[in-house]
Amino acid sequence: MLRTVHVFDVRPGTEESSFIEWLDGMLWEHSRRFGCLERKTWRFLDGIEGDYDSGKSVHNRPRYLNEAFWPDQQCVEQFRTWLRSPEARDFRTKWFSGVRNHTVLRYLDYEARRQLGDD
């Protein structure tokens, strides 16, 4: 399983709640055609840097996180190809005119190394 995460802020002057609803719905609508299994948007609440005893409050982090779960890399690449296509140009333009401080991260399920034994 592959997880992609878009971390971002909404641009000043953009109506935040309606933009997030639109983006969340459109990303789900388009990505599921390419095999996306689940997609969800989260809003940053708070956090700490460091350990629980001496950690400091986190500041200046992007407010939103949109995560998507994919069965494999091929599905993600097909979606990215579509995102870069002329067909997706209007969607891309609206998406990126409403966000700033955008980063995309990819994570792969961690599987502990299996011990080879004498089964």
PABA-264693 format. One record per atom (N, C-alpha, C, O, CB): residue in three letters; y, z, x. Coordinates in steps of 0.2 Angstrom, whole numbers, padded with zeros to 4 digits, always signed. Each point is the difference from the previous one (the first is absolute). Glycine has a CB too. Example, Ala and Ser with C-alpha at 12.3 -4.5 7.8 and 13.67 -1.06 7.14 Angstrom:
# residues 2
ALA-0028+0039+0066 ALA+0006+0000-0004 ALA+0006+0000+0004 ALA-0001+0003+0005 ALA-0005+0003-0014 SER+0011-0010+0007 SER+0006+0001+0004 SER+0005+0003-0004 SER+0006+0001+0003 SER-0009-0011+0003 
END
This chain:
# residues 119
MET-0006+0000+0004 MET+0006+0000-0004 MET+0006+0000+0004 MET+0000+0004+0005 MET-0006+0002-0014 LEU+0011-0010+0008 LEU+0006-0001+0003 LEU+0006+0003-0004 LEU+0000-0001-0006 LEU-0004-0009+0012 ARG+0008+0014-0003 ARG+0006+0002-0004 ARG+0007-0002+0003 ARG+0000+0000+0006 ARG-0007+0010-0009 THR+0011-0013-0001 THR+0006-0003+0003 THR+0006+0005-0004 THR-0001+0002-0006 THR-0003-0014+0008 VAL+0009+0014+0002 VAL+0005+0004-0002 VAL+0007-0003+0001 VAL+0001-0002+0006 VAL-0009+0012-0004 HIS+0012-0011-0007 HIS+0007-0002+0001 HIS+0004+0006-0001 HIS+0000+0004-0005 HIS-0002-0016+0000 VAL+0006+0014+0010 VAL+0004+0005+0000 VAL+0008-0002+0000 VAL+0001-0005+0004 VAL-0010+0012+0002 PHE+0013-0005-0011 PHE+0006-0003+0000 PHE+0005+0005-0004 PHE-0002+0005-0003 PHE-0003-0017+0003 ASP+0011+0010+0000 ASP+0006+0003-0004 ASP+0002-0006-0004 ASP+0000-0006+0001 ASP+0003+0015+0008 VAL+0000-0007-0015 VAL+0004-0004-0005 VAL+0007-0001+0003 VAL+0003+0005+0002 VAL-0011-0002-0012 ARG+0010-0009+0010 ARG+0007-0002+0002 ARG+0005+0004-0004 ARG-0001+0000-0006 ARG-0003-0011+0011 PRO+0009+0013-0002 PRO+0006+0003-0004 PRO+0002-0006-0005 PRO+0001-0005+0002 PRO+0003+0014+0007 GLY-0002-0007-0015 GLY+0002-0005-0005 GLY-0005-0003-0004 GLY+0001-0003-0005 GLY+0008+0001+0012 THR-0015+0004-0006 THR-0006-0003-0003 THR-0002+0006-0005 THR-0001+0006+0002 THR-0003-0014+0007 GLU+0003+0006-0016 GLU-0002+0005-0005 GLU-0007+0002+0002 GLU-0005-0004-0001 GLU+0012-0001-0008 GLU-0008+0011+0012 GLU-0006+0002+0003 GLU-0006+0000-0005 GLU-0005-0003+0002 GLU+0012+0010+0006 SER-0007-0003-0013 SER-0006+0000-0005 SER-0003-0006-0002 SER-0006-0002+0000 SER+0010+0013-0003 SER+0001-0015+0000 SER-0002-0007-0002 SER-0003-0004+0005 SER-0005-0004-0001 SER+0013+0004-0008 PHE-0005+0000+0015 PHE-0002-0004+0006 PHE-0007+0002+0002 PHE-0005-0004+0001 PHE+0017+0002+0003 ILE-0013+0009-0003 ILE-0007+0002+0002 ILE-0005-0002-0006 ILE-0006-0002+0002 ILE+0011+0012+0004 GLU-0004-0009-0012 GLU-0004-0002-0005 GLU-0002-0008+0000 GLU-0006-0002+0000 GLU+0011+0011-0007 TRP+0000-0013+0008 TRP-0001-0007+0001 TRP-0004-0001+0006 TRP-0005-0004+0000 TRP+0016+0001-0005 LEU-0009+0005+0011 LEU-0004-0001+0006 LEU-0007+0002+0000 LEU-0005-0003+0001 LEU+0015+0005+0005 ASP-0011+0004-0009 ASP-0007+0003-0001 ASP-0004-0005-0004 ASP-0006-0001+0002 ASP+0010+0013-0001 GLY-0002-0014-0007 GLY-0003-0004-0004 GLY-0002-0007+0003 GLY-0005-0003-0001 GLY+0011+0009-0009 MET-0001-0009+0013 MET+0000-0007+0003 MET-0005+0000+0006 MET-0004-0004+0000 MET+0015+0002-0004 LEU-0011+0008+0008 LEU-0005+0000+0006 LEU-0007+0000-0003 LEU-0004-0003+0003 LEU+0013+0009+0004 TRP-0010-0002-0012 TRP-0006+0001-0003 TRP-0003-0006-0003 TRP-0005-0003+0001 TRP+0007+0015-0003 GLU+0003-0015-0002 GLU-0002-0007-0003 GLU-0002-0005+0005 GLU-0005-0004-0001 GLU+0013+0007-0009 HIS-0004-0004+0015 HIS-0002-0005+0005 HIS-0005+0002+0004 HIS-0005-0005+0002 HIS+0016+0001-0002 SER-0012+0010+0003 SER-0005+0002+0005 SER-0007+0000-0003 SER-0005-0001+0003 SER+0014+0007+0003 ARG-0010-0004-0013 ARG-0006+0000-0002 ARG-0004-0006-0001 ARG-0006-0001+0000 ARG+0010+0011-0006 ARG+0000-0016+0006 ARG-0003-0006+0000 ARG-0003-0002+0006 ARG-0005-0004+0000 ARG+0014+0000-0008 PHE-0007+0008+0013 PHE-0003-0002+0007 PHE-0005+0006+0002 PHE-0003+0000+0006 PHE+0013-0006-0003 GLY-0012+0010-0008 GLY-0005+0005+0002 GLY+0002+0007+0000 GLY-0004+0004+0002 GLY-0002-0013+0003 CYS+0012+0011-0005 CYS+0003+0006+0000 CYS-0004+0005-0005 CYS+0000-0002-0006 CYS+0011-0002+0011 LEU-0013+0009-0003 LEU-0004+0005-0004 LEU+0004+0005-0004 LEU-0001+0002-0005 LEU-0009-0004+0013 GLU+0015+0004-0004 GLU+0005+0005-0003 GLU+0007+0000+0003 GLU+0000-0002+0006 GLU-0010+0009-0009 ARG+0015-0005+0000 ARG+0006+0000+0003 ARG+0004+0005-0004 ARG+0000+0001-0006 ARG+0000-0013+0009 LYS+0005+0016+0001 LYS+0003+0005-0003 LYS+0007+0001+0005 LYS+0000-0001+0006 LYS-0011+0007-0011 THR+0016-0004+0001 THR+0006+0002+0004 THR+0001+0007-0001 THR-0001+0004-0005 THR+0006-0015+0003 TRP-0003+0014+0008 TRP+0002+0007+0001 TRP+0007+0001+0002 TRP+0003-0004+0003 TRP-0015+0007+0000 ARG+0015+0003-0005 ARG+0007+0002+0002 ARG-0001+0006+0004 ARG-0003+0005-0001 ARG+0008-0010-0009 PHE-0001+0004+0016 PHE+0000+0006+0005 PHE+0003+0006-0003 PHE+0005+0000-0003 PHE-0004-0008+0012 LEU-0005+0014-0008 LEU+0003+0006-0002 LEU+0002+0004+0005 LEU+0006+0002+0000 LEU-0014-0002-0009 ASP+0004+0002+0014 ASP+0002+0004+0006 ASP-0005+0000+0005 ASP-0006-0003-0001 ASP+0013+0010-0006 GLY-0006-0004+0013 GLY-0005+0000+0005 GLY+0002+0005+0006 GLY+0006+0002+0000 GLY-0010-0014-0004 ILE-0001+0012+0008 ILE+0002+0004+0007 ILE-0002-0004+0006 ILE-0005-0004-0001 ILE+0004+0015-0005 GLU+0005-0010+0011 GLU-0002-0003+0007 GLU-0003+0006+0004 GLU+0003+0005+0000 GLU+0006-0014-0001 GLY-0015+0008+0004 GLY-0003+0006+0004 GLY-0005+0003-0004 GLY-0003-0002-0005 GLY+0014+0004+0011 ASP-0012+0004-0004 ASP-0006+0004-0003 ASP+0003+0004-0006 ASP+0006+0000-0001 ASP-0012+0001+0012 TYR+0002+0003-0014 TYR+0002+0004-0006 TYR+0004+0006+0002 TYR+0003+0003-0005 TYR-0013-0008-0002 ASP+0009+0007+0013 ASP+0003+0006+0002 ASP+0007-0001+0002 ASP+0005+0004-0002 ASP-0016+0001+0005 SER+0012-0010+0001 SER+0007-0001+0003 SER+0003-0007-0002 SER+0005-0002+0003 SER-0008+0009+0006 GLY+0000-0010-0014 GLY+0002-0007-0002 GLY+0007+0000-0003 GLY+0003+0005-0002 GLY-0014-0008+0000 LYS+0015-0003+0003 LYS+0006-0001-0003 LYS+0000-0004-0006 LYS-0004-0005+0000 LYS+0009+0007+0012 SER+0000-0002-0016 SER+0000-0004-0006 SER+0001-0007+0002 SER+0004-0001+0005 SER+0001+0010-0012 VAL-0008-0014+0004 VAL+0001-0007+0001 VAL+0006-0002-0003 VAL+0001+0001-0006 VAL-0013-0003+0007 HIS+0016-0002+0002 HIS+0006-0003-0003 HIS+0000-0008+0002 HIS-0003-0002+0004 HIS+0010+0013-0003 ASN-0003-0015-0005 ASN+0001-0007+0001 ASN-0006-0004+0001 ASN-0001-0004+0004 ASN+0011+0008+0002 ARG-0015-0003-0011 ARG-0006-0004+0000 ARG+0001-0005-0006 ARG+0004+0002-0005 ARG-0011+0007+0010 PRO+0004-0014-0005 PRO+0001-0005-0006 PRO-0003+0004-0006 PRO-0004+0004+0000 PRO+0002-0014+0007 ARG+0005+0008-0013 ARG-0001+0004-0006 ARG-0006-0002-0004 ARG-0003+0003-0003 ARG+0015-0002+0002 TYR-0014-0008+0002 TYR-0006-0003-0004 TYR-0005-0002+0005 TYR+0001-0002+0005 TYR+0007-0001-0014 LEU-0014+0004+0006 LEU-0006-0003+0003 LEU-0004-0004-0005 LEU-0002+0003-0005 LEU+0002+0007+0014 ASN-0002-0016-0008 ASN-0004-0004-0004 ASN-0007-0001+0004 ASN+0000-0003+0005 ASN+0010-0002-0012 GLU-0015+0007+0004 GLU-0007-0001+0003 GLU-0004-0004-0004 GLU+0000+0000-0006 GLU+0001+0011+0012 ALA-0005-0015-0002 ALA-0005-0004-0003 ALA-0007+0000+0003 ALA+0000+0001+0006 ALA+0010-0009-0009 PHE-0015+0008-0001 PHE-0007+0000+0003 PHE-0003-0006-0001 PHE-0001-0003-0005 PHE+0000+0015+0003 TRP-0002-0015+0008 TRP-0003-0006+0000 TRP-0007+0000+0002 TRP-0002+0005+0004 TRP+0013-0010-0002 PRO-0016+0001-0004 PRO-0007+0000+0002 PRO-0001-0002+0007 PRO-0004+0002+0004 PRO+0001-0004-0016 ASP+0008-0003+0015 ASP-0001-0002+0006 ASP+0006-0004+0003 ASP+0005-0001-0004 ASP-0017+0000+0002 GLN+0012+0000+0008 GLN+0006-0004+0003 GLN+0001-0007-0003 GLN+0006-0002+0000 GLN-0008+0009+0011 GLN-0003-0010-0013 GLN+0001-0007-0002 GLN+0004+0000-0007 GLN+0005-0004-0001 GLN-0016+0001+0006 CYS+0010+0008-0009 CYS+0004+0000-0006 CYS+0008+0002+0002 CYS+0004-0003-0003 CYS-0014+0007-0004 VAL+0011+0000+0011 VAL+0007+0002+0003 VAL+0003-0007+0002 VAL+0006-0001-0001 VAL-0009+0013+0004 GLU+0000-0015+0002 GLU+0002-0006+0003 GLU+0002-0006-0006 GLU+0005-0003+0001 GLU-0011+0006+0010 GLN+0002-0003-0016 GLN+0001-0005-0005 GLN+0006+0002-0004 GLN+0004-0004-0002 GLN-0016+0001+0001 PHE+0013+0009+0000 PHE+0006+0003-0004 PHE+0006-0002+0005 PHE+0005-0002-0003 PHE-0011+0011-0003 ARG+0006-0007+0012 ARG+0006-0001+0005 ARG+0001-0008+0000 ARG+0006-0002+0000 ARG-0009+0012+0007 THR-0002-0014-0007 THR+0002-0007+0000 THR+0003-0002-0006 THR+0005-0004+0000 THR-0015+0002+0006 TRP+0008+0004-0012 TRP+0004-0001-0006 TRP+0007+0003+0000 TRP+0005-0004-0002 TRP-0016+0004-0004 LEU+0012+0006+0009 LEU+0007+0003+0000 LEU+0004-0004+0004 LEU+0006-0001-0001 LEU-0011+0012+0000 ARG+0003-0015+0006 ARG+0004-0004+0005 ARG+0001-0007-0003 ARG+0004-0004+0003 ARG-0008+0010+0007 SER+0001-0008-0016 SER+0000-0006-0002 SER+0006-0002-0004 SER+0003+0005-0003 SER-0015-0005+0002 PRO+0014-0006+0000 PRO+0005-0002-0005 PRO+0000+0003-0007 PRO+0005+0001-0003 PRO-0004-0012+0010 GLU-0008+0011-0009 GLU-0001+0003-0007 GLU+0003+0007-0001 GLU+0002+0002-0005 GLU-0012-0010+0005 ALA+0009+0012+0006 ALA+0002+0007-0001 ALA+0008+0001+0002 ALA+0002+0006+0001 ALA-0014-0003+0001 ARG+0015-0008+0000 ARG+0007+0000+0003 ARG+0005+0005-0005 ARG+0003+0004+0003 ARG-0005-0015+0003 ASP+0002+0009-0012 ASP+0004+0004-0005 ASP-0002+0007+0000 ASP+0005+0005+0000 ASP-0003-0015-0007 PHE-0008+0012+0007 PHE-0003+0007+0000 PHE+0003+0003+0006 PHE+0002+0006+0000 PHE-0012-0009-0007 ARG+0008+0000+0013 ARG+0002+0003+0006 ARG+0008+0001+0001 ARG+0002+0005+0002 ARG-0012-0011+0003 THR+0014+0001-0008 THR+0007+0001+0001 THR+0002+0006-0004 THR+0004+0004+0002 THR-0003-0016-0001 LYS-0003+0013-0007 LYS+0002+0006-0005 LYS-0003+0006+0004 LYS+0004+0005+0000 LYS-0004-0012-0011 TRP-0006+0007+0013 TRP-0003+0006+0003 TRP+0005+0002+0006 TRP+0002+0006+0000 TRP-0014-0009-0003 PHE+0013-0001+0008 PHE+0003+0002+0006 PHE+0008+0001-0001 PHE+0003+0002+0004 PHE-0012-0008+0002 SER+0012+0003-0012 SER+0007+0001-0001 SER+0001+0007-0003 SER+0005+0003+0000 SER-0003-0015-0002 GLY-0008+0016+0000 GLY+0001+0006-0003 GLY-0003+0006+0005 GLY+0001+0006-0002 GLY-0002-0011-0009 VAL-0001+0003+0017 VAL-0003+0005+0004 VAL+0003+0000+0007 VAL+0003-0005+0002 VAL-0014+0005-0008 ARG+0011+0005+0010 ARG+0002+0001+0007 ARG-0004+0005+0003 ARG-0004+0003-0003 ARG+0016-0006+0000 ASN-0012+0003+0010 ASN-0004+0004+0004 ASN-0007-0001-0002 ASN-0004+0005-0001 ASN+0013+0004+0001 HIS-0012-0015+0000 HIS-0007-0002-0002 HIS-0004+0000+0006 HIS+0001-0003+0005 HIS+0003-0003-0015 THR-0010+0009+0009 THR-0005+0000+0005 THR-0007-0001-0004 THR-0001+0002-0005 THR+0007+0005+0013 VAL-0011-0011-0005 VAL-0006-0001-0003 VAL-0005+0002+0005 VAL+0000-0001+0006 VAL+0003-0009-0012 LEU-0008+0015+0004 LEU-0005+0003+0004 LEU-0007-0002-0003 LEU+0000-0001-0006 LEU+0008+0010+0010 ARG-0013-0010+0001 ARG-0006-0001-0002 ARG-0005+0005+0002 ARG+0000+0002+0006 ARG+0002-0014-0006 TYR-0007+0014-0004 TYR-0005+0005+0002 TYR-0007-0002-0002 TYR+0000-0003-0005 TYR+0009+0012+0004 LEU-0013-0008+0005 LEU-0007-0001-0001 LEU-0004+0006-0001 LEU+0001+0005+0003 LEU-0001-0015+0004 ASP-0005+0010-0012 ASP-0004+0007-0001 ASP-0003+0002+0006 ASP-0003-0004+0004 ASP+0001+0000-0015 TYR+0003+0010+0013 TYR-0003+0003+0005 TYR-0007+0002-0001 TYR-0002+0003-0005 TYR+0013+0001+0009 GLU-0016-0006+0000 GLU-0007+0001-0001 GLU-0002+0004+0007 GLU+0000-0003+0005 GLU-0003-0007-0013 ALA+0001+0016+0007 ALA-0003+0004+0006 ALA-0005-0004+0003 ALA-0004-0003-0003 ALA+0007+0014-0002 ARG-0003-0011+0012 ARG-0006-0003+0003 ARG-0006+0002-0002 ARG-0001+0006+0000 ARG+0008-0008+0010 ARG-0012-0002-0011 ARG-0007+0002-0002 ARG-0004+0001+0006 ARG+0001-0003+0005 ARG+0000-0004-0015 GLN-0004+0012+0010 GLN-0005+0002+0006 GLN-0006-0004-0001 GLN-0003+0000-0006 GLN+0008+0012+0007 LEU-0007-0015+0004 LEU-0007-0004+0000 LEU-0005+0005+0001 LEU+0000+0004+0005 LEU+0005-0015-0001 GLY-0010+0012-0008 GLY-0005+0004+0001 GLY-0007-0003+0000 GLY-0001-0006+0000 GLY+0008+0014-0006 ASP-0012-0004+0005 ASP-0007-0002+0000 ASP-0003+0000-0007 ASP-0005+0003-0001 ASP+0004+0001+0013 ASP+0005-0007-0016 ASP-0003+0000-0007 ASP-0006-0004-0001 ASP-0003+0000-0005 ASP+0014+0001+0001 
END
